Amino acid sequence: MQLEGGIPVEERLAKAQDRCKSADLPSKSMMVAQGGAFQFTFYCELCDSGCTTPSIAAEGVQEAFNQAQQEARRYFNRCHHCHRWVCDGHYNEDLMMCTACAPRTALCACQRCGAKNAPGARFCVICGARLG
């Protein structure tokens, strides 16, 4: 067990994972209540594409909302820079950021390890080798 800043690394990772799990999906959402069931639509924070959940039977709105978030979470990605929730079309998976923070561009491959690096990077993010 390694310590980083006096806190075990495993504990820091667990806390980071909990923060990611508890992070709310996009603030752009809509709810429709029909006969004791709820249906939610969540929208990408950069465009109007959305994901509509199936009808959820729950005792309350908050319970239904929590279930809907878990259902919709797999259709959105959270930007590691600005923390927006965006659709796959607006997510740069190579850099784990939305396309507003990191537009898709040609990535620079490391000659030593083959890792993809951001354009203009001077050193590889994986092995530290000098690029270019």
Phi and psi in degrees as a GROMACS rama.xvg file:
@    title "Ramachandran Plot"
@    xaxis  label "Phi"
@    yaxis  label "Psi"
@TYPE xy
-91.6102  150.961  GLN-2
-107.535  137.17  LEU-3
-130.3  112.435  GLU-4
66.4649  27.8086  GLY-5
82.592  -1.6874  GLY-6
-116.717  131.044  ILE-7
-55.9066  140.573  PRO-8
-57.2583  -41.5104  VAL-9
-59.8263  -39.527  GLU-10
-67.6194  -40.2041  GLU-11
-63.2666  -41.2938  ARG-12
-64.7194  -42.5273  LEU-13
-61.1616  -42.5322  ALA-14
-65.0192  -40.4809  LYS-15
-63.8468  -41.1529  ALA-16
-65.4723  -38.5147  GLN-17
-63.8051  -39.8211  ASP-18
-62.3795  -40.359  ARG-19
-67.0667  -40.3697  CYS-20
-67.6612  -35.7027  LYS-21
-84.9798  -9.55383  SER-22
-65.9178  128.858  ALA-23
-69.5915  148.746  ASP-24
-70.6338  179.645  LEU-25
-47.6095  142.857  PRO-26
-71.2207  -19.2853  SER-27
-80.2801  100.052  LYS-28
-149.681  165.083  SER-29
-142.754  143.504  MET-30
-123.197  140.776  MET-31
-126.043  126.921  VAL-32
-105.185  128.144  ALA-33
-138.236  109.838  GLN-34
53.7397  47.2621  GLY-35
83.2508  0.00328533  GLY-36
-115.381  154.072  ALA-37
-124.168  143.26  PHE-38
-131.202  131.697  GLN-39
-118.657  146.68  PHE-40
-123.779  125.8  THR-41
-108.795  141.147  PHE-42
-117.381  146.148  TYR-43
-58.2808  140.425  CYS-44
-78.042  -4.22956  GLU-45
-112.57  -13.9886  LEU-46
-146.617  -175.227  CYS-47
-100.329  12.4633  ASP-48
-72.7451  141.247  SER-49
-135.104  169.001  GLY-50
-127.114  121.76  CYS-51
-104.401  128.797  THR-52
-80.4924  158.544  THR-53
-67.6253  165.622  PRO-54
-61.1394  136.121  SER-55
-118.702  119.154  ILE-56
-87.0408  120.405  ALA-57
-148.509  162.356  ALA-58
-75.2129  -24.7351  GLU-59
-148.037  167.011  GLY-60
-64.2116  -42.4272  VAL-61
-63.2779  -41.5154  GLN-62
-63.087  -43.7216  GLU-63
-64.9466  -40.4329  ALA-64
-63.064  -42.7571  PHE-65
-62.0519  -42.1394  ASN-66
-65.494  -41.1262  GLN-67
-63.6248  -39.8951  ALA-68
-62.0491  -42.6406  GLN-69
-63.6565  -38.3256  GLN-70
-66.5322  -43.9903  GLU-71
-81.2072  -18.8802  ALA-72
-55.4291  -32.8929  ARG-73
-73.2535  -10.0313  ARG-74
-99.1606  -0.954947  TYR-75
-128.829  157.621  PHE-76
-125.88  142.789  ASN-77
-100.049  125.168  ARG-78
-66.3672  130.416  CYS-79
-78.8888  -4.8224  HIS-80
-102.161  -57.475  HIS-81
-102.232  -8.15751  CYS-82
69.479  19.7457  HIS-83
-72.8798  151.861  ARG-84
-98.2077  121.643  TRP-85
-130.938  158.267  VAL-86
-73.4303  169.683  CYS-87
-58.9305  -33.6404  ASP-88
-66.9951  -21.6176  GLY-89
-113.481  27.3998  HIS-90
-123.896  125.05  TYR-91
-91.4359  93.861  ASN-92
-66.156  -22.9034  GLU-93
-67.481  -33.7466  ASP-94
-111.387  -1.48814  LEU-95
58.2182  41.9679  MET-96
-137.884  160.118  MET-97
-71.2038  161.862  CYS-98
-71.281  -14.0662  THR-99
-73.446  -35.0516  ALA-100
-86.7537  -33.081  CYS-101
-142.698  83.8619  ALA-102
-56.6375  147.327  PRO-103
-68.5845  125.219  ARG-104
-138.706  173.047  THR-105
-67.3717  124.998  ALA-106
-87.825  153.329  LEU-107
-96.5055  120.653  CYS-108
-87.6007  137.568  ALA-109
-72.9516  132.745  CYS-110
-73.6789  -24.5231  GLN-111
-80.4111  -51.6647  ARG-112
-113.877  -12.1374  CYS-113
85.4405  0.821154  GLY-114
-65.4135  147.921  ALA-115
-85.1497  133.457  LYS-116
-127.243  155.314  ASN-117
-63.4596  147.034  ALA-118
-58.216  138.476  PRO-119
85.9248  -5.39854  GLY-120
-65.4334  142.461  ALA-121
-93.9504  -26.736  ARG-122
-132.915  149.872  PHE-123
-68.6269  135.124  CYS-124
-73.3606  -16.2589  VAL-125
-95.212  -55.7906  ILE-126
-106.883  -10.6462  CYS-127
83.2142  3.35012  GLY-128
-66.6612  148.67  ALA-129
-68.2168  133.459  ARG-130
-99.1798  150.044  LEU-131
